[in-house]
Amino acid sequence: MTDQQDFAGRTALVTGAASGIGAACARALAARGATKLFVVDVDGEGLSALDLDCEVEAVVGSVADEALWTDLEPRLATLDHAVINAGVGSGGTIAELTFAEWRRVMDINLDGAFLTLRAALRVMGEGGSAVITGSSTGSKPIAGIGPYGVAKAAVAHMARIAALEAAPRGIRVNAIAPGGVDTAIWDSSDDFTASVEAQGRDATLTAMAGTTPLKRFATPDQIAHDILYLLGDAGSNITGHVLVSDGGFTL
């Protein structure tokens, strides 16, 4: 990946950039020649630790805060690419969920994605691109993560609509639907935390991947590689697509 410089001279935005898939995308973009990155996350310390080899503007705050985008949008002039990745997990059946929990997830995973995409599309010139991080749970129903799955289904369809609307300007919009990925999002689950304490993280992830045909979870770097394919020139004929990268989980 680091031998390629296909993002040389370009500016990109990455949300949820402090860890996991977002951090992997930021590192990959810098390694592949990006001139400037705007990185957004609520975790300021995580953003500071990225240590990227390019110009970086770190923005600490929630993607669901419209005021953040009102302030940032003018500084995004000449933006070439956007990785719309920020998200939070959730647990609980629909019958048991509080409305507050439902709104918490929708606030970040759907509303935040909308605000990010809207800002990116407003400032991009001809030929830009955006990729939204969806999930295989947006098409395959999984009990106990209702708001997460619903939000991910929604952002995948939002990508298709945006692709149609932006095509006359030469802007491509796609989504990626990962399966299990070894990121910090699992740490919000009490069951996952208890399992890690009992048998370790590797054993826990291996057990969770038992329903995936390839019997493994992806690394953030693997998903970042797929995202950059959609984002860059190699994927220049692809728009309005949801790339499933899930080890066969949805088969």
C-alpha positions as a Markdown table, in Angstrom:
| # | Residue | x | y | z |
|---|---|---|---|---|
| 1 | Met | 0.0 | 0.0 | 0.0 |
| 2 | Thr | 2.8 | 2.5 | 0.9 |
| 3 | Asp | 4.4 | 2.1 | -2.5 |
| 4 | Gln | 1.4 | 3.8 | -4.1 |
| 5 | Gln | 1.0 | 7.5 | -4.3 |
| 6 | Asp | -2.4 | 7.7 | -5.9 |
| 7 | Phe | -3.6 | 10.4 | -3.5 |
| 8 | Ala | -0.7 | 12.7 | -4.1 |
| 9 | Gly | -1.6 | 16.3 | -3.9 |
| 10 | Arg | -5.1 | 15.7 | -2.6 |
| 11 | Thr | -7.1 | 16.7 | 0.4 |
| 12 | Ala | -9.3 | 14.3 | 2.3 |
| 13 | Leu | -11.7 | 14.3 | 5.3 |
| 14 | Val | -11.9 | 11.4 | 7.7 |
| 15 | Thr | -14.4 | 11.2 | 10.5 |
| 16 | Gly | -14.1 | 8.8 | 13.4 |
| 17 | Ala | -10.4 | 9.1 | 12.8 |
| 18 | Ala | -9.0 | 8.6 | 16.3 |
| 19 | Ser | -9.1 | 4.8 | 16.2 |
| 20 | Gly | -10.2 | 1.7 | 14.2 |
| 21 | Ile | -11.2 | 2.0 | 10.6 |
| 22 | Gly | -11.0 | 5.8 | 10.6 |
| 23 | Ala | -7.4 | 5.8 | 11.9 |
| 24 | Ala | -6.4 | 3.1 | 9.4 |
| 25 | Cys | -7.9 | 5.2 | 6.6 |
| 26 | Ala | -6.0 | 8.4 | 7.8 |
| 27 | Arg | -2.7 | 6.5 | 7.9 |
| 28 | Ala | -3.3 | 4.9 | 4.5 |
| 29 | Leu | -4.2 | 8.2 | 2.9 |
| 30 | Ala | -1.1 | 9.9 | 4.3 |
| 31 | Ala | 1.1 | 7.0 | 3.2 |
| 32 | Arg | -0.4 | 7.2 | -0.3 |
| 33 | Gly | 0.5 | 10.8 | -0.8 |
| 34 | Ala | -2.4 | 12.9 | 0.6 |
| 35 | Thr | -1.3 | 16.5 | 1.0 |
| 36 | Lys | -3.7 | 17.5 | 3.8 |
| 37 | Leu | -6.1 | 15.6 | 6.0 |
| 38 | Phe | -9.0 | 16.9 | 8.0 |
| 39 | Val | -9.6 | 14.4 | 10.9 |
| 40 | Val | -12.6 | 14.6 | 13.1 |
| 41 | Asp | -13.4 | 12.7 | 16.3 |
| 42 | Val | -14.6 | 13.3 | 19.9 |
| 43 | Asp | -11.3 | 11.7 | 21.1 |
| 44 | Gly | -8.8 | 14.5 | 20.9 |
| 45 | Glu | -6.0 | 12.4 | 22.4 |
| 46 | Gly | -6.5 | 9.7 | 19.8 |
| 47 | Leu | -6.3 | 12.3 | 17.0 |
| 48 | Ser | -3.1 | 13.7 | 18.4 |
| 49 | Ala | -1.6 | 10.2 | 18.5 |
| 50 | Leu | -2.1 | 9.6 | 14.7 |
| 51 | Asp | 1.4 | 11.1 | 13.8 |
| 52 | Leu | 0.6 | 11.4 | 10.1 |
| 53 | Asp | 3.2 | 12.4 | 7.5 |
| 54 | Cys | 1.2 | 15.2 | 5.9 |
| 55 | Glu | -0.5 | 18.4 | 6.9 |
| 56 | Val | -3.3 | 17.7 | 9.4 |
| 57 | Glu | -6.2 | 19.7 | 10.8 |
| 58 | Ala | -7.6 | 17.9 | 13.8 |
| 59 | Val | -11.2 | 18.8 | 14.7 |
| 60 | Val | -12.4 | 17.6 | 18.1 |
| 61 | Gly | -16.2 | 17.3 | 18.4 |
| 62 | Ser | -19.2 | 15.3 | 17.4 |
| 63 | Val | -20.1 | 14.8 | 13.8 |
| 64 | Ala | -23.8 | 15.2 | 14.9 |
| 65 | Asp | -23.2 | 18.8 | 15.9 |
| 66 | Glu | -24.4 | 20.9 | 13.0 |
| 67 | Ala | -22.4 | 23.9 | 14.4 |
| 68 | Leu | -19.2 | 21.9 | 13.9 |
| 69 | Trp | -19.9 | 21.6 | 10.2 |
| 70 | Thr | -21.0 | 25.2 | 9.9 |
| 71 | Asp | -17.6 | 26.2 | 11.2 |
| 72 | Leu | -15.6 | 23.6 | 9.4 |
| 73 | Glu | -17.2 | 23.7 | 5.9 |
| 74 | Pro | -15.5 | 26.9 | 4.7 |
| 75 | Arg | -12.1 | 25.4 | 5.6 |
| 76 | Leu | -12.9 | 22.3 | 3.5 |
| 77 | Ala | -12.5 | 24.2 | 0.2 |
| 78 | Thr | -11.0 | 22.1 | -2.6 |
| 79 | Leu | -11.8 | 18.9 | -0.7 |
| 80 | Asp | -11.2 | 15.9 | -2.9 |
| 81 | His | -12.3 | 12.9 | -0.8 |
| 82 | Ala | -14.3 | 12.1 | 2.3 |
| 83 | Val | -14.4 | 9.0 | 4.5 |
| 84 | Ile | -17.6 | 9.2 | 6.5 |
| 85 | Asn | -16.9 | 6.7 | 9.2 |
| 86 | Ala | -17.8 | 8.0 | 12.7 |
| 87 | Gly | -20.2 | 5.6 | 14.5 |
| 88 | Val | -21.2 | 4.1 | 17.8 |
| 89 | Gly | -22.5 | 0.7 | 18.8 |
| 90 | Ser | -25.6 | -0.3 | 20.6 |
| 91 | Gly | -27.2 | -3.2 | 22.4 |
| 92 | Gly | -30.6 | -4.3 | 23.4 |
| 93 | Thr | -33.8 | -5.6 | 21.7 |
| 94 | Ile | -36.2 | -3.2 | 20.1 |
| 95 | Ala | -38.9 | -3.9 | 22.7 |
| 96 | Glu | -36.4 | -3.1 | 25.5 |
| 97 | Leu | -34.7 | 0.0 | 24.0 |
| 98 | Thr | -35.3 | 3.4 | 25.4 |
| 99 | Phe | -36.0 | 6.2 | 22.9 |
| 100 | Ala | -33.0 | 8.0 | 24.3 |
| 101 | Glu | -30.7 | 5.1 | 23.3 |
| 102 | Trp | -32.4 | 4.9 | 19.9 |
| 103 | Arg | -31.8 | 8.6 | 19.3 |
| 104 | Arg | -28.2 | 8.4 | 20.6 |
| 105 | Val | -27.3 | 5.9 | 17.9 |
| 106 | Met | -29.2 | 7.7 | 15.1 |
| 107 | Asp | -27.7 | 11.0 | 16.1 |
| 108 | Ile | -24.2 | 9.8 | 15.4 |
| 109 | Asn | -24.6 | 7.0 | 12.9 |
| 110 | Leu | -27.2 | 8.5 | 10.6 |
| 111 | Asp | -27.6 | 12.3 | 11.3 |
| 112 | Gly | -23.8 | 12.7 | 11.7 |
| 113 | Ala | -23.2 | 10.8 | 8.4 |
| 114 | Phe | -25.8 | 13.1 | 6.7 |
| 115 | Leu | -24.2 | 16.3 | 8.0 |
| 116 | Thr | -20.7 | 15.0 | 7.0 |
| 117 | Leu | -21.8 | 14.0 | 3.5 |
| 118 | Arg | -23.7 | 17.3 | 3.0 |
| 119 | Ala | -20.7 | 19.4 | 3.9 |
| 120 | Ala | -18.4 | 17.3 | 1.7 |
| 121 | Leu | -20.7 | 17.5 | -1.3 |
| 122 | Arg | -21.1 | 21.2 | -0.9 |
| 123 | Val | -17.4 | 21.9 | -1.2 |
| 124 | Met | -16.2 | 19.3 | -3.6 |
| 125 | Gly | -15.2 | 20.3 | -7.1 |
| 126 | Glu | -15.5 | 18.1 | -10.2 |
| 127 | Gly | -14.4 | 14.5 | -9.7 |
| 128 | Gly | -14.4 | 14.1 | -5.9 |
| 129 | Ser | -15.4 | 11.0 | -4.1 |
| 130 | Ala | -16.9 | 9.9 | -0.7 |
| 131 | Val | -17.3 | 6.5 | 1.0 |
| 132 | Ile | -19.6 | 5.9 | 3.9 |
| 133 | Thr | -19.0 | 3.2 | 6.4 |
| 134 | Gly | -22.1 | 1.0 | 6.6 |
| 135 | Ser | -22.3 | -2.5 | 7.9 |
| 136 | Ser | -23.3 | -6.0 | 6.8 |
| 137 | Thr | -25.9 | -5.7 | 9.6 |
| 138 | Gly | -27.6 | -3.1 | 7.4 |
| 139 | Ser | -28.7 | -5.9 | 5.2 |
| 140 | Lys | -28.6 | -9.0 | 7.4 |
| 141 | Pro | -30.8 | -8.7 | 10.5 |
| 142 | Ile | -29.0 | -9.3 | 13.8 |
| 143 | Ala | -31.0 | -9.4 | 17.0 |
| 144 | Gly | -30.1 | -7.0 | 19.8 |
| 145 | Ile | -28.5 | -4.2 | 17.7 |
| 146 | Gly | -31.6 | -2.6 | 16.2 |
| 147 | Pro | -30.7 | 1.1 | 16.0 |
| 148 | Tyr | -27.2 | 0.2 | 14.7 |
| 149 | Gly | -28.5 | -2.0 | 11.9 |
| 150 | Val | -31.3 | 0.4 | 10.9 |
| 151 | Ala | -28.9 | 3.3 | 10.8 |
| 152 | Lys | -26.4 | 1.4 | 8.7 |
| 153 | Ala | -29.1 | 0.3 | 6.3 |
| 154 | Ala | -30.1 | 4.0 | 6.0 |
| 155 | Val | -26.6 | 5.3 | 5.3 |
| 156 | Ala | -26.1 | 2.7 | 2.5 |
| 157 | His | -29.2 | 3.9 | 0.8 |
| 158 | Met | -28.2 | 7.5 | 1.4 |
| 159 | Ala | -25.0 | 6.8 | -0.5 |
| 160 | Arg | -27.0 | 5.5 | -3.5 |
| 161 | Ile | -29.2 | 8.6 | -3.5 |
| 162 | Ala | -26.2 | 10.9 | -3.2 |
| 163 | Ala | -24.4 | 9.1 | -5.9 |
| 164 | Leu | -27.3 | 9.8 | -8.3 |
| 165 | Glu | -27.5 | 13.4 | -7.3 |
| 166 | Ala | -23.8 | 14.1 | -7.5 |
| 167 | Ala | -23.0 | 12.2 | -10.7 |
| 168 | Pro | -23.6 | 15.2 | -13.0 |
| 169 | Arg | -20.6 | 16.9 | -11.1 |
| 170 | Gly | -18.4 | 13.9 | -11.6 |
| 171 | Ile | -18.6 | 13.1 | -7.8 |
| 172 | Arg | -18.7 | 9.4 | -6.8 |
| 173 | Val | -20.4 | 8.2 | -3.6 |
| 174 | Asn | -20.2 | 4.7 | -2.4 |
| 175 | Ala | -20.6 | 2.7 | 0.9 |
| 176 | Ile | -18.7 | -0.2 | 2.4 |
| 177 | Ala | -20.5 | -2.9 | 4.5 |
| 178 | Pro | -17.9 | -4.6 | 6.7 |
| 179 | Gly | -18.7 | -7.7 | 8.8 |
| 180 | Gly | -16.8 | -8.1 | 12.0 |
| 181 | Val | -13.8 | -5.9 | 12.4 |
| 182 | Asp | -11.4 | -5.8 | 15.4 |
| 183 | Thr | -12.1 | -2.3 | 16.6 |
| 184 | Ala | -12.8 | -0.5 | 19.8 |
| 185 | Ile | -16.6 | -0.4 | 19.1 |
| 186 | Trp | -16.9 | -3.8 | 20.6 |
| 187 | Asp | -15.7 | -2.5 | 24.0 |
| 188 | Ser | -19.1 | -0.8 | 24.5 |
| 189 | Ser | -20.6 | -4.3 | 24.9 |
| 190 | Asp | -20.8 | -5.7 | 28.4 |
| 191 | Asp | -20.9 | -9.3 | 27.0 |
| 192 | Phe | -17.8 | -8.7 | 24.9 |
| 193 | Thr | -15.9 | -7.1 | 27.9 |
| 194 | Ala | -16.8 | -10.0 | 30.1 |
| 195 | Ser | -15.6 | -12.5 | 27.5 |
| 196 | Val | -12.3 | -10.6 | 27.1 |
| 197 | Glu | -11.7 | -10.7 | 30.8 |
| 198 | Ala | -12.5 | -14.4 | 30.9 |
| 199 | Gln | -10.5 | -15.7 | 27.9 |
| 200 | Gly | -8.7 | -12.7 | 26.2 |
| 201 | Arg | -9.5 | -10.6 | 23.2 |
| 202 | Asp | -8.1 | -12.9 | 20.5 |
| 203 | Ala | -10.1 | -15.9 | 21.8 |
| 204 | Thr | -13.2 | -13.8 | 22.1 |
| 205 | Leu | -12.9 | -12.5 | 18.5 |
| 206 | Thr | -12.2 | -16.0 | 17.2 |
| 207 | Ala | -15.3 | -17.3 | 18.9 |
| 208 | Met | -17.4 | -14.4 | 17.5 |
| 209 | Ala | -16.1 | -15.1 | 14.0 |
| 210 | Gly | -17.4 | -18.7 | 14.1 |
| 211 | Thr | -20.5 | -17.8 | 12.0 |
| 212 | Thr | -18.3 | -16.2 | 9.4 |
| 213 | Pro | -17.2 | -18.6 | 6.6 |
| 214 | Leu | -13.6 | -17.3 | 6.6 |
| 215 | Lys | -13.6 | -17.8 | 10.4 |
| 216 | Arg | -11.9 | -14.5 | 11.2 |
| 217 | Phe | -12.6 | -10.8 | 11.7 |
| 218 | Ala | -11.0 | -8.2 | 9.5 |
| 219 | Thr | -8.4 | -5.8 | 10.6 |
| 220 | Pro | -9.0 | -2.1 | 10.3 |
| 221 | Asp | -6.2 | -1.9 | 7.7 |
| 222 | Gln | -8.0 | -4.5 | 5.5 |
| 223 | Ile | -11.2 | -2.4 | 5.5 |
| 224 | Ala | -9.2 | 0.8 | 4.9 |
| 225 | His | -7.6 | -0.8 | 1.8 |
| 226 | Asp | -11.1 | -1.5 | 0.5 |
| 227 | Ile | -12.3 | 2.0 | 1.3 |
| 228 | Leu | -9.3 | 3.6 | -0.5 |
| 229 | Tyr | -10.1 | 1.4 | -3.6 |
| 230 | Leu | -13.6 | 2.9 | -3.8 |
| 231 | Leu | -12.2 | 6.4 | -2.9 |
| 232 | Gly | -9.4 | 6.5 | -5.4 |
| 233 | Asp | -8.8 | 6.4 | -9.1 |
| 234 | Ala | -8.7 | 2.6 | -9.2 |
| 235 | Gly | -12.5 | 2.7 | -8.5 |
| 236 | Ser | -13.2 | 5.6 | -10.9 |
| 237 | Asn | -16.1 | 3.8 | -12.6 |
| 238 | Ile | -17.9 | 2.8 | -9.4 |
| 239 | Thr | -20.6 | 4.9 | -7.8 |
| 240 | Gly | -23.8 | 4.1 | -5.9 |
| 241 | His | -22.4 | 0.8 | -4.8 |
| 242 | Val | -22.3 | -0.9 | -1.4 |
| 243 | Leu | -19.1 | -3.0 | -1.2 |
| 244 | Val | -19.6 | -6.0 | 1.1 |
| 245 | Ser | -16.4 | -6.9 | 2.9 |
| 246 | Asp | -17.4 | -9.4 | 5.5 |
| 247 | Gly | -15.6 | -12.6 | 5.1 |
| 248 | Gly | -18.7 | -14.2 | 3.8 |
| 249 | Phe | -20.9 | -13.4 | 6.8 |
| 250 | Thr | -23.9 | -12.4 | 4.7 |
| 251 | Leu | -23.8 | -15.6 | 2.6 |
